[in-house]
Amino acid sequence: MDVGALDFTQVDWTEFGTATKDTLAMLGASALFTLILGLPLGIILFMSARSTSPVIRVVYSVLSVIVNILRSVPFIILIVALLPLTDKLVGTTIGVKGTIPPLVIAAAPFFARLVETALREVDRGVIEAAHAMGASVWQVITRVLIREAMPGLIAGLTVTVVALVSNTAMAGMVGAGGLGTLAINYGYYRYETAVMLVAVVLMVIIVQVLQMIGDRLVIYFSRR
């Protein structure tokens, strides 16, 4: 691509400001709901996998299959398949509001698996010591598991949020709004390559900032 031939006068910076705000709104809301749903789901997967009860083992198997199915479906297909559900939940299937449900449904199972993996890294001796001292299940989860696995949980959330950036861009194909829609509408349909390039650069900057914040938090909690 001849960068020198790009026409940056095509770039409407006001439109880019609105699109960037929409992308950040989608990211913020979907990351929050992914944390709210994915963290407890990951803890349930971890706890039920360790249980000796046949009933709870069945629960684990069912949850595990559901999580694997949701993780296996490509996001662009998932967002189309969820259109009726999205409409019932938020009253629209387009724009920032209509994109958040499929983003959360795609990201929460992914994050739950990362939570389960992070909890498996916690020393079993620490967990058994907490049980021996009379700690309840709730105390083991909140004061031992989450505390000990905090760096891994933050790293997992960072990976998930970065993946959400890609999904917000993909959602631009079905009118989600934000930088993804801008890049597709101008870059793909109108061949205004300069606009698409600016949109891509902004998304790369968002990913870099998110990764840097996540890495700093991991280092901070690893040293505590």
N, C-alpha and C positions, 0 to 999 in steps of 0.2 A: 504494500500500500504506500503510495506516495504521500507522505504527511504534508509535504510542501504544497500539494494541490488541494488540501482540505480547506473548505470555506467556513471559518468559524463565525462569520457574520450570520450564519443560519441559527446559531445558538441563542435561544431566548432564556436569559439567566433567571428571569422571574419565574418562568415555567419550571426551570431546574430547581429553584428554591422550593416551590410547591411540591414537586416530585420527590425531592430529598426528604421533606417533612413527612410526606405520605409513607415513604419507605421506612423511615425511623419509627413512625407510629405503628406500622405493621410489625416491625421487629420488636418494639418495646412490649406491645400487647401480647403478641404470640409467645415471646420469651417468658413473660410473666406467667401466662396460663400453662405453658409447657412445664415450667418449674413447679407450679401448684399441682399439676396432674402427674407429671413424670416422676417427681421425687417420691411421693408415697407409693406409686406403682412399682418403682424399682425396689423400695424397701420391702413391699409385700412379696415381690418375686424372690428376694434374697432370703427373707424369713421363712417363706413357705417351702423353698427348695431344701432348707435344712430340717424341716419338720419330719418326724417319724409317723405322724398320723396319716393313714391312707386317704382320708377325706381332704385334708389340706394338700396332700400330694396331687390329688385330682385337680384341686383348685389351681395349683401351680401349673399343671400340664395345660389346662384350658387357657389360663392367662398367657402362658408362654406361646401357645399356638396363635392366639389373637395378636400378640405383640409381633410375632414373626410375620404374620400375614400383612399387617399394616406397614411394617418396615419393607416388605418385598414389593409392594405396589408402587410403580413410578409415580412421582408427585403429580405430573401433568394429567395422568389418568385418574388419580385419586381425587383431584380437585373437581374434575368433571363428574365423577361418580357421586360425589358428595353434594352436588348442586341442590337436590331437593332438601336434604338435611340442613344445609347452610341457610337456605331460604326460610325454613321453619325456625331456625335458631336466632337469626339476626334480621330476617325480613328482606334480605337482598343477597344477590350472588355476585355482585360486582363491587368495585371500589375497595377501599381499605377495610371497611366493615365486613364485606362479603368474603374477604380473603383470610381473615384471622381464623375461623373455624378449621378449614382444611390445613392451614399451616400448623395449628396446634395438634390436630389429629395425626398429622404426619410426623411431627417432631417429638411428641410426648413418648411414644413407644421407643423411639431411638434413644432419647435421653434416659428412659427407664432402664434400658439395657446397660448404658454406661454407668448408671447409679449402682446397678447390681454388681457390675464388674469392680467398681471402686470399693464397695462394701466387702467384697471377697478378699481384698488386699489387707483388711484389718486383721491384726494378729488374733488368732483364736484364743490364745492365752489371756488376752485382755478381756475378751467377752466372757470367758469362763470365770475369770476372777470377779467380774462384776456380778455374775449370777451367784457365785459363792458368797458374796457379801450381802446377798438379799435384794439386789436391785430388781425392780419389776421390768417387764418387757419394754414398757414405755421409757423407763430410765435408761435401759441398755441402748435403745434406739437413739434417744436424744442426747445422752451424756457420754456415750461410748462410740457407737457406730458413726453417727454423723460427725462428731468432733474429730475422731481419728481419721475418717475418710475425707475430710474437708478439702484438702488439695486435689484429690482425685475427682471429687464432685464438681469443684470449680472448673477443672480442666475439661470435664465432660460437658458442663454447661456451655463453656466457651466453644467447643467443637460443634455443639448443637446450634448455637446462635449463628455461627459462621455458616453452617449448612442452611439456616433459615434465610440468610441473605441470598443464597443461590435460588432458594424456592420462591422468594418474593419476585425475583427477576423472571423466573419461569411462569409465575402466576400472571405476569404481564400479557401472556398470550390470550388470556380470557378476561382482560379488562380489569385487572387488579388495581391499576394505578401505580404511581411511584416511578422509580428510575427504570425498572424493567419494561414497563409499558412505553415509556419515552424512547428507550433504546430500540424496541421492536417497531413501534409506529414510524419513527423517523429513519432508523437505520435499515430496517428490512423492507417496509412498504414504500418509503419515499426515497431511499438511497441517499439520505443525508448523513453521510458517514461521520462527519465532524460531530454531529449531535450524538450519535451512537458512541463515539469514542469518549466524549466527555462523560456520558452516563456510565460507561464501563470504568473509567478512571475514578469516578466518585464512589462506585461500589467497591473498588479495590481499596480505596482509602478507608471506607467504613470497616471492611474486613480487617485491615491492618490495625486500626485503632482498637477494635474489639479484641483481637488477638493479643495486642500489647497489654490491655487492661487485664485480660484473663491471666496472662503469664505473670504479671506483677502480683496479682492476688494469690496465685499458686505459690509463688516464692514467699510471700508474706506469711501465709498460713503454714507453709512447710517449716518455717523457722520458729514457730511458736512452741 
